[in-house]
Amino acid sequence: MRRAMLRSMSLNERIAEDLKAAMKARDEVGKRTLRMLKSELGKREIDLGRPLTDEDALVVLAQAVKARKDSIEAYTDGGRVDLADAEREELVVLERYLPRALSEDEARAVIAALAAELGVTDKKQMGALMKEVMARYRGQIDGKDASRLVAALLA
């Protein structure tokens, strides 16, 4: 029953419910991370001037995930393992809300199919293909990986 209810909730509603659950469970990492995410979602809603769609929320979520990954890399390079670990804990919480990531083989296949569909055959059209890949598979394919795979396909 709960699973069916979760499917019918918007991403924004699901995050709000999970924040309540984290507060009740005294889950400090979940509480801190979901509060930050709710704040970012609220800012985005104000910027857009309308309620967020799940696609809008996924954009915010993807930005938060990317920020955590960049911070982990910077902290690790700087020798701050403690801060990198804190970012990793937050990343685990955020990744619960992303769609299932495509494997490299799956990503390669969908990019090749999309290139064929759009008639993209050379590097000059890479931007158009990247734009479409990121629009259709946001949260399922990392931008750096998509760029690498698109470049390899068009080489």
Secondary structure, DSSP 8 states (H G I E B T S, - for coil): -HHHHHHHS-HHHHHHHHHHHHHHTT-HHHHHHHHHHHHHHHHHHHHHTS---HHHHHHHHHHHHHHHHHHHHHHHHTT-HHHHHHHHHHHHHHHTTS-----HHHHHHHHHHHHHHHT--SGGGHHHHHHHHHHHSTTTS-HHHHHHHHHHHH-
